[in-house]
Amino acid sequence: MKRAVFLATALGVAGAIASSASSASAQALAKWEKFDFAHQHVDSAQLAKLSLPQLRSVRGIVFGRHGRPFTDEPDVQAYLKTQAWYRPNPKFSNASLSSVEKANIDVIRRAEMTKHSQIETGDVRYLADKPITVKMLGHHTAPDWEVLQSEISATHGASFGVELDEEGNDVPSALQKYFDKRYWYHARADYDAKQLSAVERANLDTITLAMVRDLGYGVAPGMMYLFRTTPLTDSLLRGQPLYNLRLMRNEFYARHGRRFETPWLREYFKAAPWYKPRADFTIAELSQTEKDNVKLIQAAEAKRHEALSTTEIDENQLQGLFPEVARRLRNEVFARHGRTFKDPLLQSYFASQEWYHANPKFDLSMLTPIERRNVATIQRYEARAREGQRFTPG
């Protein structure tokens, strides 16, 4: 009986503490719910007193006054739904924010950064003049590492290419859509990677090194200059997503100035500070070691494609893929059984592959259980990628 009374008392005290904390948090936010962010500048000293969840809610207030939905940040969305004034606007645009509001969001966002236990997506732009260490970067998913790598050039207005939609039309890439949603981002036609400072270039190298260690990669895009005279090995490529393999293969050409017709590859390398496109590039410029490394990566890519019929896909292998690349990978499962496609772009792509042989008797029943599961896995990834869910909000 005493134990039961003790437990009941303890639970009651815990509940009272939680209720008190919730009440204190509500009181702390009450002031900001009445603040005129459109015309008054926030005091960074006052913000410093708030917790990270409170700061996220304050940022939500600024955007929420314009109806921005926070589908990518459930905690902020849940808070806004408690506010009688909040009216979600699916057509929200950052253009509706005043210059004062944007300045206030910057101050709030910087305050959030100071509360993070590690550098998160959205933080790198505040560290343009400060050296970043591997320890500061912590742990991230592969897509978030891509954002962290891209954020430095994004602050200078770099663009991130286009992809094809289901109808074959050019649409902004998932990475481009991500940055288009950031209030601070402004694409510049005259972007030049030479604008990056020495500190920013060093930070890019640090982010690459941290990513390689965190994800357990042997190598990563951006490191192929180390393999101009050193052979790559299968073990170094083990575990690499198809996206990375394609980037690394093309990096050998890019390091010699090759120009790229594929939009997202063109924009990716344009953002690299070392890239200098040349009209007179020829493959003959590559050393024999570089050519061998390209062949090794191509072989690794081919093995991944051939395994679509025999090995169940680990979703990590898809991380970072653009939706149109994932769509092509999904349809490859059908193409390996000879399916013909109504989409002329898909048909042209598969018809160019040595292994492809059109089969007018193709039927879905030809797919093995593994192939069916792989198709389903890729479809799920495509749906998330098209909704911009490759990345964590920042």
N, C-alpha and C positions, 0 to 999 in steps of 0.2 A: 504493500500500500504506500509506504514512504517513497519507494522508487517511482511509482506512478505519479505521486504528487510532485516529486522532484522534476520528472520529465515534463509534466504539464506546466510547471512553473518555468522551467528552462525554455520550453517552446513559446510560452507566453512572453517571456522577456525578449527572446529572439524576434518574435513578431512585432513587439513594441519598438525594438531597435530599428527593424526594417521599416516600420511605419513612420518612425521619426525621421529616418534618413530620407524616405520618399517625400515627406512633408518639407524637409529642409531643402531638398532639390527643387521642389515645386516653388518654394519661396524664392530661391536663387534665380529661377527662370522667370518669375512673375515680372521682375523689373525689365527684363529684355523683351518680354512679350508686348510691353508698352513703348519700347524704344523706337524712335523714328530713324531707322537705318537709312532711309532715302535722303535725309538732310543733315543728320548729325553723325559725327565721327566717333567711333567707339574708343574707349580708353583701354589700351593694352594691359595696364596695371590691374584694372578691374577684371579683365578676362582671365588673367593669370590665377585668380582665386578659384576659378571654376574647374570642375573635373572634366575629363575627356568626354564622357557621355553628355554632360551639360553643354560643353562647347559644340558638340555635334548638333545638339538641339537648337542652340542659338544660330548656328549656320543655317539650320533648317528653317528658322523663322524668317531670315532674310529672303531666302528663295521661296519659302511657302507663301509669303505675302503676294507673290506673283503666280501662285498655284503650281509650282514645280512639283511633279510626282517624284517620290523617292523610292521607286520600285527596286533600285539597286542597293538601298540602305534601309532595311526593314525597321531598324530601331528609330531612325529619324521619321520615317513614314508613320510609325505607330504613335510617336509623340504628336505629330502634326494633326492626326485624326482626333486628338483630344481637344483641339482648338476650334471653337465655334466659328471663327473667322476663316478657317482654311477651306478653300475651294479648289480641288485638284483641276489643273488645266493641262490636258494632254498635248496641247499646242504650245506649251511654254517654250520660250526661247531666251537665251542669255541676253539678247538684244533689249529685252524689257528692263534689264537692270540699269540703274543710273550709275554714273561714275563714282558717286559717294558709296553706293551699295557695293560696288565691286571692290573699292578700297577697303571697306569694312570687312568683306568676306576674306580678303587677303590677310587682314590682321587676325581674324578669327582662325583662319586656316593655319597661319603661322603658330598661333597659340596651341592649336591641336598638335602640330608637329612636335612641340616641346614636351607633350605628354606621351608621345609614342615611345615604346620600349625599343624600337628599331626604326630605321628609315622605311616608310611606307610609300606606296604609289601616291604621287602628289607632293611629296616632301622634297624631292631632289632639286626642284627649281629654287628652293630657298637656300640651297647650299652651293650656288654657282661659284662663289669665291672662297669656299672652304673645302679643304681636302677631305674626302670620304675614305673610311677604312672598311675592310672586309667585315670586321666585328660589328660596325654600325649598321650594316645592311641586313643581317639576320637571315631569316628563312622566308622563301616565297614560292609560289607556284611558277611553272615555266611561263605562262602568259604574263604574269605580273613582272617577271624578270624582263620580259620584252618591253613592257611599259617603262620600267625603270631605266633601261638602256636608251629608250627613245625620248624620254622626257627632257633630257638636256638639249637635244636638237629642236624639240618642239617649242621650247621657250624662245628659240630664235626664229620660229616660224616655218620649220621644215614641214613638208607634206609627206604623206605615207601611202600614196598610191590608190589604185582602184582595183575592183574585182568585178567579175561578171555575175549578174543575177540569173534567175532561172530562165529568163527570156534572152539571155546573152547580151544584156545591156550593161554598160559601165556604171558602177555605183561605187561610192567611197568604200575603201577597205575597212575592216572592222577596227583596225588601229586608228585610221583616220576618223571614223565615227566617234571613237573614244575621246580623242582630243578635241573634236568639234564640240563636244558636250562640256568641255572645260571652259569656264567663264574667262580665263586668262589667255586662252589660246587664240592666236591670229596667224593664219597661214600667209606666207609671203612668197610671191613669185620670184623675188630676187634672193631667196635664202641661199647662203653659201656656207658650207661646213667650215670654211676658214675663219668664220666669225667666232668659233669656239675658242675660249681662252686655254692657256696651258693647263690650268687647274681643271677645267671641264674635260679636257682630253685625258688627263690623268685619272679623273673620276670615272670616265667611260671604261678605261682599262681595269680599274678596280672593280667596277660593277660586273664586268665580264668574268674576272677571276673569281669573284664571290659566287656568281651564278654557277660556274663550272664546279666549284667545291660543293655548293648546296645541293645541286641536282645530281651529283655523282657522275658528271660527264668527264670524259678524258680530254675533250676539246670542245670548242664552241665557235659559232660565227664571230668573226673579228680576230681570230687567232691564227689564220692560215699563213700569215707572214712568217710564222715560226716553222712552217713546213715547206718552204721553197726549196730547201736542200736536204730536208729530213723526211723520210718516208712516214706516212700515216700507217696505222695498223688497225686490224679489225677490232681489237680490244678497245682502242681509243674511240671508235665509232659506236661501240655497243651502247644500246639504250637511247641513242639520239632519235628525237622525233623526225619524221620525214621533212618537216619544215626546215629544221636545222641542217639536215643533210643537203637539201637543195641550196640553201644559202652558202654553205661552206664550199660546195662544188663550184658555184658561180663566183665565189670570192677569189679563187685562183685567177680567173679571167679579169675580174674587177681590179685586182691589184696591179694589172698591166694596162688598165685604162679601157677595157672593153665597154662599149655602149650597149644598153639593153633595150629590147623592144617591149618586153613584158613590163607593164606599168609599175606593178608593186616592187619588182626587182630594181627597176630604174630609180624609184623613189627611195628604196632602202639604201642603195649604195650612194645615192646623192647625199644622204645624211651623214655618210662616213667622212670624217675629216681628212682621211688619206686618199680618198677617191678622186682621180683626175681623168675624166673620160677623154679618149683620143679617137679621132676619125681614122687614124692609120694603124690601129691595133690589128695584130694577126696572131693566131694561135701558135705560130712558130716561135713566138717570143717566150713561151713557157719552157721552163727547163724540163728535162726528162723526168726528174723527180716530181715536179708539179703535174705533169701529164699522167704519171703513174698514180698520183694521189687522186686526181680527178676520176680515173678509171676505178679506183678502189671504192670511192664514194658512190659512183654510179652502180657498182656491183652491190653495194650495201642497200641502195634504194631498190634495185631490182629484186633482191631477196625479200625485202619488206612487201613488195607488190605481189610476188609469187606466193608469199605466205598467207595472202588473203583467203586462199582456199583450204589451207591446211592448219592454220594456227589462229586461235581466237585473239582478237585485237585487244591489247591493253590500251585503255582510253588515254593513258599518258602519251602514247605514240602519236596521238592526234593533236596534242596541245600545240597551240600556235598556228595551226593550219587555217588559211583563209577559207571561207565557206565554199568558194567555187572549186578550190583544190580538194576539199573534203567530198564535194559532190562528185567530182571526177573519180576519186578513189572509190566511192560507193558504187558508181556505175561500172567500174573496172571489174567488180565481182561478176556482173552480168556479161560484160564484154569478153571475159575469159571463157565463157560458154558460147560465144559467137552472136550475142544479141546485136541487132542493128538498131540505131537510134534515130528518132525523128529530128532531134536537135542536130543541125548540120555541124556545129562546132564540136560536139561530142563525137559524132560519127567520124569527122575528119581526124580528130585526135587519135581515136582508137585504130582507125584504118592505117595510120602511120606507124603503128607498133608491129614489130616483126612477129610477135606471138598471136596477133589477132587474125581470126579466120571467121568471116561471117557465116552464120548458121541460120537459114530461113526457118528451120524447125525448132528454134530456141523456145524453151518453155521454163517458167519459174520453178517447175518441179525438178529441174536439173540441179538446183542449188542444194548443197549439202547443209546439214544442220549448223555446222560451223560458219559457213558462208552466210546463212540467214541471220545468225547472231551478229556477225560482223556488219552486215548491212544495217541492222537495227542500231548497233552501237554508233556507227558513223552518222546515221540519221539524227540520233539524239544530239550528237555533237554539232551537226549542221544547224539545228534549230537554235541551240544556245548561241552559237557563233553569229548567226544572222541577227540575233537580238542584242548583240554587243556584249554577251556575257563571257567573253574570253578573259576579261580582266576584272580585278577588284576596283571599285570606285575609289578615286583619289583626288 
